[in-house]
Amino acid sequence: MGKLLDWLDSRFALKRTHGRFLQRRIPSDLGYTYCFGGVAFTCFLMLAFSGFLLSLYYVPSEKDAYRSIVMITNEVTLGWVVRGLHKWSASLFIVSIMFHTIRVFVSKAYRPPRDLNWMVGVVAFVLAMFSGFTGYLLPWDQKAYWATEVGTAMSQNVPFIGDYVMYAFRGGPEVGGVTLVRFYSFHMLYLPASISVLLWTHFHMVKRLGISKNL
Amino acid sequence: MTRRDFLKGIIKSSFFLLAAGIFGAAWYIYPSNARKRRTQYVYVLDEDELPKRGVRKLEFKYSVDDNEILNRAFIVVTEKGLTTFSPVCTHLGCYVNWDNNRKEFLCPCHGGRYSIYGAVIAGPPPKPLVRLPYKIEAGKIYLGITV
């Protein structure tokens, strides 16, 4: 490595952690089906990257949300690429989590001592679905509006607390500006933060417990 | 090529992908409609409409990128000749008014006072009133507005 990198490494000691991360012992007969977790995490990183960029131009208000989306797509340099990356990574994120779940199930990797990791994964999956649901409203067009209208109305059917849940989602009796701000906040603050923490615990357990290879 | 070399190559080339992402992001962040400021000359009045001596308040319209803008300026004729002032107070940007009894420009916000030559007499303004460039062509006066 170059002088600068050696200097950095003597202070930051990146190479050593790096080595512990990359030079782990893993079973030799792992197939490509074991890649879906990694694909999902790559999607998560892409979503974070493009999401940070989108947040520079997106305006979460009743009046300006749709206009700002049109501006990102048509006027901002490479805006259509960033928006496309965010949209397609989101779809691939959900799909790869599903394949990952199937692989874990088939290879019986949910059994103790990995049962807690399975639970963490399930919670992360639900939060990812919520991210998709809240992100769907943000373009603030007809499709987004009615999808949210229907989606939040479903929550009214929860026994006993249905009304409360629906009003909590919508921030009022109708889907409106408050709902948009609420979904925006969840989409880029609460959910990504929670998912990040869950993913850290998920990877920590994979590292400590190793990969299950018995089929 | 060994497997180790192949993997090393993949890791190294992924840095190019990262660099491309960073450059793309920088390009995306830079505003696409950014343009340089320029001076646009706007017709305000005819030369024979000028006062012999004194101050005349001007209100005029012009358009920049299809947006119509209403703007103001002062045109001043003294024994030293013609000057044009921006009415924006150099303190915090309020519009100043010409007081014909005191023969001073007064700022209503914090009491800044300027002489007929634009110099600060009293109050908080740090600099004299800004002079606008103008040109006279075929008896018409044009003001240089920075847009």
HADDOCK unambig.tbl for C-alpha pairs under 7 A between the chains (distance, minus, plus):
assign (segid A and resid 75 and name CA) (segid B and resid 32 and name CA) 6.86 0.50 0.50
assign (segid A and resid 76 and name CA) (segid B and resid 28 and name CA) 6.67 0.50 0.50
assign (segid A and resid 76 and name CA) (segid B and resid 32 and name CA) 5.58 0.50 0.50
assign (segid A and resid 77 and name CA) (segid B and resid 27 and name CA) 6.71 0.50 0.50
assign (segid A and resid 77 and name CA) (segid B and resid 28 and name CA) 5.05 0.50 0.50
assign (segid A and resid 77 and name CA) (segid B and resid 32 and name CA) 5.81 0.50 0.50
assign (segid A and resid 78 and name CA) (segid B and resid 28 and name CA) 5.72 0.50 0.50
assign (segid A and resid 79 and name CA) (segid B and resid 28 and name CA) 6.61 0.50 0.50
